[in-house]
């Protein structure tokens, strides 16, 4: 475990407790007191040994004797003891002592010792100090301050210890000296495959076959460079905010229940005044029913609120601690806190999902069942009714949206883009769904580019001096179109309800499909993929054995996804090309045949039009996870092009029944 030590910084008069990075480690989340005999659990939280023992006994009570695990009360992680056969009262002792926390507590307790005058100490006298010179970092009694300090120093920052809060030494543990329990060497390596810290010997002996092993410093830099630390802290913040909303709502319900209880009691008292003392016993019975119902609902709300409070506190502490650790370049604690964050965020997601299915609000009401104006007919004091109504708290439950790879799909509209001026049926080989809701589609048959507004109307038509094939997005207000006859690229500016041709690039070779990569245009000329310069010169990047029909660029990972014209079983139908022109096979002919259009969403999922298989599939970037989103049963027939914008998808078809239409879908 880590060896502790006090910070070399001078004491601060306004520092009355350890810094926030360590302070929350010292409190038990169950008894809320300073940890006693702290035991560390696999989820990286610590509890008092006695609190942990009592909690395990209570948690597993009522279950069979074969129970082999318990749920941690804060992050709700399922935890297994080392020896499941041992009596449950001894499970707590099986977990290792949190030596790190023990050292912190010892250091905190040491900070209560008095400060002594430095000159007096040199003379062998332990005179209590009255002043602190923050410039020289020295303590003085009143006499030595005048005789020694003030004779030389005139502009120092002097603090009167007696008049201000007593200064305490700031506690900061040196995590970099944490040593391996097995080899007693410095723990400076991290295996990402097993999420394990260790010394170089541990890694060499136990993890030499693992693929992802690095130093803790390098792993920490990787977390920072890929923004994973920032994203995890954002998730912690969103989760804590969601817990805060639920807690406030639970307390509002508790207050409402209290008000309802008071109103019901008043109603009962008013009724009691109208009838004889002979019904006193009936009043007692119905009052008992009311109180019992109130206590039951109150206890349910308290239990639910406590779950949220514990998790919120843990997530807020981890959020604060993670930021401090990163600022202090504390790599060890950064990694530990990142692991803890993952568990707490997963727990928050689980709690929100669990709460969403059962979330409701309750009201207590006193109902009078008879007319008490005639006392002889008053046979009842009514009854207590608990009314439960399903409650919707979308703010909390939308904190962690469902991944697009797990969403279902539904059609939200079908748009007819045939115009009165068209001389033929429409045929779209290219389409782009812009972030503002407008759609740009290339009409091959009528040799036009058309703009469809978000309400489904064709707002603009543009002749581009050629027959449009594929279309790609350059930025939020610009698209590029691959054209033939003449060959080349047309760059089009998209304004609200208006298309404008901004530039032309003529090429010697035909351009069938197009993508924008880092400011350059990448086109297919049949079997070749080429980069096109501004003067129209094409530079070959790669040649394939099958014709290329579609391309889409993943800027986040620097990969160009390419679809191929093949229906032969076992041949490659989707490939990808990296920025340094390294080719990778992604998907073979099977669920997809004769692939055409391709696009990606913000999560890196790839969408492919199966022209020969009459479907649209969604798959991971490496092609390992593939699922059919749309099939012939969905009305998909020979799909040509696809564009994804957020959770919206637009698809064009070559089917004679659907040529004049584009279909818009949504992932839900």
N, C-alpha and C positions, 0 to 999 in steps of 0.2 A: 504493500500500500504506500501512498505518498507520505513523505516525511515533511512535517510542518515546520514553520519558522515565522517569526514576526517580520514585517516589512521593514526595509531600511529607511523608509520615508519617515520624517519627523512626525510626532503626534499632532493631531488636529483637534482644536478645542471644540469643534462642532461635530466631531466623529464620536458618537456615544455608543456605537455598536459595530460589530463586524460589517464589512461591506455586503451589499445585496447578493453578490455572487455566492457567498457562503452562508449568509444568515438563515435562509429558509431551509438549509440542510439540517439545522440544529433543532428544529421543531418537529415533533411527532404529529403526523396528520390525524391521529386518532385522539390522543389525550391533549394535544396542543401545547404540551410542556416540552422543556428541553429534553432531547433524546437521552434515554438511559439504557445502557447495554445495546446500542443500535445494531440491528441486523440488516444486512443488505440483500435485497431480492433481485432476481434476474432482470426485472424491469428497471433497475438502477434507482429505485426508491428505497428509503430506509424507515424502519419503525422501531420503537422500543421493543425489546424482546418480550416483556410481559404483555404489552398491548397486542403484539403480533400473535402471541399464544392465545390470549383470550378471544381475539378476532377469529382465529382459525377454528377454535372450539365452537363458537357461536355460528360461524358461517357453515360449518359442516354438520351442525346439529340437525336432527330430523332426517338426515340422509342415511343411507345404508352404511354399514361398517366398512364397506369396500370402497368408500370415497377416496380418490387418489389425487385430488387437487382442490384449490380454493381460488377465489377471485380477489385480486388486490383492490382495496376499497377506493383508491384514488383513480388510477388509470384503468381499472377493471380488467387487467391482464390475467389470463388463466395461468396459475402458478402451480408447479408440481414440487413436492418435497424431494429431497435426495433419497431418502429411504421411506417409501410409501407404507411399508409393513409396520413401521414403528407407530406407537400410540400418538394420536393427533396432538396431545398436549406437549409432545416433545418435538413436533415438526419445526417449531420456531428455532430451536437450538441447532438444527441442521444447517441453517443458513449462515454464511460467514459473517463475522463481526465487521462492521464498517469502521476499519481502523482510521480511515481518512477523517470521518466525522468525530471519532474519539479524540484525534489530535486537535481538531478545530475547537472542540469544547474545552480541552485543556488550555489552549492558547487564549480563548476568550476569558476563562477564569483567571488566567495570569495577569490580565490587563487591569485587575482591581488593586494591584500593589501600588503603594504610594511612590511619588517621584521625589528624588532627593537633590539637594544643591550640589552642583558639580564641583565647585572649588572646595566646599566643605568635605566632600568625599575624598578628595586628594589629601586632605589633612587627617583623614581617618574619622571624621565626624559624619553621622548620617542625619544631617539637618533636613527637615522637610522643605521642599521647594515651594515658593510662592509665585514665582514668575517664570515664564517660558519665553526665551528669545527665539523667534521663528527663523531669524536670519542665520544665527550660529547653531541652531538646533540644540541649545543648552538650557538647563534649568538653574535657577538662582534663588537663594533665600533673599530676604529684603536687604540684609547687610552687604552680602557679596555683590548684589546688583549694583549698589552704589559704589562700593570700593573697587570692584574689578571691571564690571561690564561698562558702566556709564562713564568711566574714566577714558575708555578707548572708543566705544561705539556710541554714536549719537542718533543715527537714523534707522535703528532696528525696529522691527515689528515685535513689540512686547505685549504679552498676554498675561493678565492677572488670573492665575488658576483659581484662586479662592472665590472670585466674583463670577466667573463663568462656569458653564458646565464642565465637570471634570474631564480632561482629555483622556482618551484611551488609545492604546496602540492599535493600529489597523491590522487586522488579521488577514493574511493572504498566504495560502499554502503554495508551495512550489510543486506543481503537478509534474513538471518536467523530470523530477527525480524519482517518480514512482517506479518501483522495482518489481521484477517478476518474482512471484512466490516460489516458483520452481527452481530458477537458476540464480536469483538475486542479482540479475543484470538489469540495466535500465530498459524500461519498456518503451521502445521507439519505433515499433513496426505495427502495421495494421493489415489484417487479411480481410478484404472486402467480400470474399466468397463466404466466409463464416462469420463476418462481423465481429472479429476477435482482436483484442490488443495482445501484444506479446513482445518479448525481447527477440533479438536476432536468432538466438538458439531455438526458441520456441517455434519461430517461423520456419527455420531450416529443418527442424525435426518433424513438426506436425503439419506444416503447410507447404512443403516444398513442391507438391504437385498442384497447388492452387495457381490459377492464372492471374488473379488480381491481387498482388501483394505489393505494398509500398510502405514508405516511412509515414509516421503519423503526420509529420509536417507536410509532405506531398499530398496526402489524402485531404488534409485540411485545406490546402491551397486549391485542390480540385473542387472541393465543396464550395469554396468561395468563388472560384472562376466560373463555375457553371450555375451560379446563383441559387444552388440548392439550399444553402443556409438561409438566404433571404426569403425564398419561397416557403421554407418550413416555418420561419418566423411569421410570415404572413398567414399561413394556415393556423398557427397557434393563436395569432391575434383574432382571426375570424372565428375560431372555435371558442375562444374565451368570450368574445362578444356575443356569440350565440348562447353560451351558458348564461351570460348576464341577462339577456332578454328573457330566457326561460325563468330565471330566478325572480326577476321583477314581476313577471306575470304570475308566478306561483304565489308571491307575497300579496299581489293584488287579489288573487282568488281567495287567499287566506283571510284578507281583510273583508272581502265581500261575504265570505261564509260567516265571519264574526258578526257583521252587520245583520245578515239574515237571521242568525241565531238570536240576536237581541230583538229583532222585529218580531220573531216568532214568540219569544218569551213575553213580549208586551201584549201580543194578541191573546196569548193564553191567559195572562193576568186580567185583561179586560173582560174576557169571557167568564173567568172565575168570579168576578164581582157580580155577575148577573144571576148566578145560581147559588143554591144552598150549600152549606158546609158538607152536606152528605156526599157531594161529588169530589171532595178533597182527595180521596184516594185515586180517583180517575185522573185528576190533574197530575198527581205524582207519577202515575204510570206514563202518561203521554210526555211529561217533562223529561222523564228518564229516557224515553225513546228519542227525544230531540237531542239530548246531550250525548247519548250513545252514537247517534248518527253524525253529530257534529265532530265528536272525538275521532270517529273512524275516518271521516273525510279529511280532518285536520292532520291526522297522522300520515295518511297517504300523501298529502301535499308536502309535509315536512320531509318524509323519506325521499320523495322525488327531488325536492329542492336541495337536500343535503348531497345527493349524488352529483347534481350540477355544481354546487358550491365547491365540493372537493376537487372535481375535475377542473373547474375554472381556476381555482387557486393554484393547482399544480401547473396548469398551462401558462398562467401569467408569470409564475416564478421561473419556469423554464425559459419563457420568452425573454425576461429580463436578464437571467443568468447567461443565456446564449449570447446576447448582445455584448454583455460585459466581457465574457470570455474571449470573444472575437476581437474586441477593442484591446484587450490585454495580451493578445497574441498567445493565448493559452490553448495550444493545440489539443492537449489531452482532454481538457474539460469541454472544448468545442465538440470533439467527436462524441464524448459521452452524452452531452446534452442533445446532440443531434439524434442519437439513437433513442434517447428518452422522448424527444419530440415526436418521432415516428410512432412510438407506442401510444402517446397521449392523443395525437391526432386521429389514429385509428380508433382509439377508444371513444373519442368524441363523435366520430362518424357513426359508430355502432350505437351509441346512446341516442343520437338524434334519430336514427332509423327506428330504434326501438320505441322512442317516445312518439314519433310521428304516427305509428299505428294505433296507439292507445291514448293519444292526447285528447282530453276533454275537460269541460268545466262543469262543476256541480253547484246546484242551488238547493237551499233548504226552505221548505214552505209549510206553514200550518194551514190545513184545510178544515173548515167547519162543515160537518155533514148534516146538521139539523138546525131548525129554527128555534132559537133559545128564548124568543119572546114569551112563549108559554113554558114555564120552567118544568112542568110535568112531562113535557115531551123531550126534554134534554137528556137523552139516554147516552150521549157520547160527547166527549170534548174534542171530537175530530181526530185527525191522524197527522203524523209527520211524513212528508213525502220528499224523497231525494230525486231530483230531476237532473239527468246527465245529458249533456249536449256535446256532440263532436266539435272540437275546437281546431281551427286552422291557424298555424303560426308559420306562414311561408317565409318570413324573414330569416328564421333560424334554419329551417330545413333546406333552404337554397344555398346555405353556406358552402356545402361541398356538392357541386353539381355532378350528375351522373356522367361518367366518361362516354364520349361519343361511340366508343367501340362496344358499349353495352346498351346503346339506345335502340328503341324500335323506330320504324319509319312509317310515316303516313303522308299521303298526297294532300297538299293544301290548295293547289289550284292547277288548272290547265289553261295555257295561254295560246290563242290563235294569232300568229304573227304574219299571216298573209294580208297584203295591202291591196287596195283597189287598183294600184298601178302595176301590180305583178302580172306578168304574162304567162307564168307557169306555176305549177305547184311548188311550194317551198321545200328546200332540202338543206339542213344545217349540219355542216361538218365541224363547226366550231362554235363554242358558246362560252361566255364569261359572266359570272354573277358578281357584281360589284358590291362593296360594303354599304353603299347608300341605298341598296335595294333595286337599282336598275340592272337590266340584263342586256348585254350586247351579243347579238347572234349574227353569224355569217350565212347569208342565203346564197348557196352555190347556184341554184337554178336561175335565180333572177339577178345574180351578179351584184348584190347589194350587202351593205352592213346595216343592220337595223337596231334601233335602241328601244327597249321596252321598259316603261316606267314601272314603279313598284305597285301600281294599281292595275297592271296588266294590259296597258294600251301601248300601241306602237307610236312613239312620239317623234321619231326621226328616221330618215332613210338616207344612205350615202353610197354613191357610186365610187368605187375605189380603183377604177381603171385596171380591171382584171377580175378573174373569177375567184372569190374568197374560198379558202379551204379552212385551215385551222386558225384559231384565235387564242391569244394569251394576254394576260394582264401584265402591264409594265409597272404601273402604280395605281393608286385609287382613282385617278382621272384619266388614265391613258391605257390603250390597248394596242396590240400589234397583230396584224393579219398577214398570214402567208397566202399569196395569190399566184395564180398561173394565167398565162396569156395576157399581158407579159408576165414573166417570172419575177418574183421579188417579194418585198415586205412593205406593207403600208402601216404607218404609225398614225393612230387616230386619237384625237382628244375628245373626251366625253364630258360634256357639261350637263346640267340638269335639262333633260328633254332636247339635247342638241348634240350631233356628231360633227366633228370637223377634221378633215385630213390635214395633218401637220407635216408629214415628211414621207419621202419614197426612197426605197433602196432597191435598185434593180440588180438581179443576179443572173449569172450565166447558166446556173443549174436550177432545176425546179425546186420549189420549197413546198413540201406537203404538210408538215407539222412544224410547230414553232413553240419555243419557250424562252423566257427571259432569265438569264443567269448573270448575276453580279454586273448588270448594266449592259451585257452583250446579248445578242440574239443567237440562239442555238436552233438549227433547223435540220430536218431530215430531207435528203434529196433522193430518197428511194431506199437503198440499203445502207447508205452512209449517214452519219450524224456529223454535222459541221458547224463551226462557228463562222458567223458572217460579220465582216468588217463594214465600216461605213460606206466604202466605195463599192460594195457588193461582192468583194472577193470572199470565196468560201475556203476555210481551212479545215481539212478533215480531222476529226477527233477519233472516230472509230468506225469500222465497217462491220456489218452484221450479215448473217447468211439469209435472214428473212427481212422483208420490207418493214420499215418503221412506220407506224400509223399514228401514234400519239406520244406526246412528251409533256412532263410536268416537273418543275424544279423545286426541290426541298431545300430552301435557303438555310434552315436551321442546322441541317446535317451535311450540306454540301453534296447532295445526291440528285442526279437527273434520272427520273423514272421513265422508262421507254416501253411501249407496247409493240407487239409484232404480229404480222399477218401469217398465222399458222394455225392449222387445225389438227396436225399430226400428233397423235398421242405420244407423250414423253418429251416433245420438243419444248423449248423455252418460249413462253408467251409474254413474260414481263421480265425486264432486266433493269439494272441501274448502272449509271456511269458517274464516278466521283469527279470532283474538281480537278484531280490530277490524272484523269482519264483511265482509272482502274475500273475494269468491267466486272460485274457480279450478276450471276443468274439469280432471279428472285422467285419466279413461279413457272411451273410447267403446265402444258395443256392438260386440262382435266375439268375442273369446275368452270374454267374460262377457256373459250375457244375463239380464235380470230379476234384478238383484243384490239379495241379501237381507242376511244377517248380515255384519258387518265387524269386524275387530279388528287390533291392532298388536302387534309384539314389541318387545323392549328395544332392538333395533338400528334401529327405525323402519320395518321392512318391514310392508306392509299385506296382510292376508289377507281375501279377499272370497268369499262363497258365491254361485255362479252358479246360482240356482234354475232358470232356464230353460235353462241350458247344461249342467246336471248335472256341475258341477265346483267345485273350490276352487282359487283362484289365489293366488300370492304375488307382490307387486310392490313396487317402490320407491315412496317417497312422492310422486314426481312422475309416476308412471305410465309411465316410460320403459322399465323392465325388468320384464317380466311373464312368469311361467312357471306352467304348470299343475302343482299339487302332487298333486291328487286328481281323478280322472275317473270316468266311468261304469264303466270297466274296473276301478277300485278299489272298486266297489260304492257309489259316491256317486250318489244319486238324489234330486233336488229338495232340496238342503241348505237349511236354514232359518237356523241360527245357528251361530256359531263363537266360541271363546275360546282365547287363546294365553297360556300361562304358562311362561316360560323356553323350553325346547325341546319342550314338550308342547302338543298341540292337541286340543281336544274339538269334535266336530261333531254337530249334530242334523239329522235328515231328516224330510221329510213323507211319504216313501215308505210305502205301506201295509205293506210287509214289515219296515220298520225304525222305525216310529213309537214302539214301546215301548223302543227302544234308543238309546243314545248311543255314539259310537265315539271312542276315544282313540288318538291317534297321537303319534309322537316323531320329531323331526328328528335325523338321525345323520350 
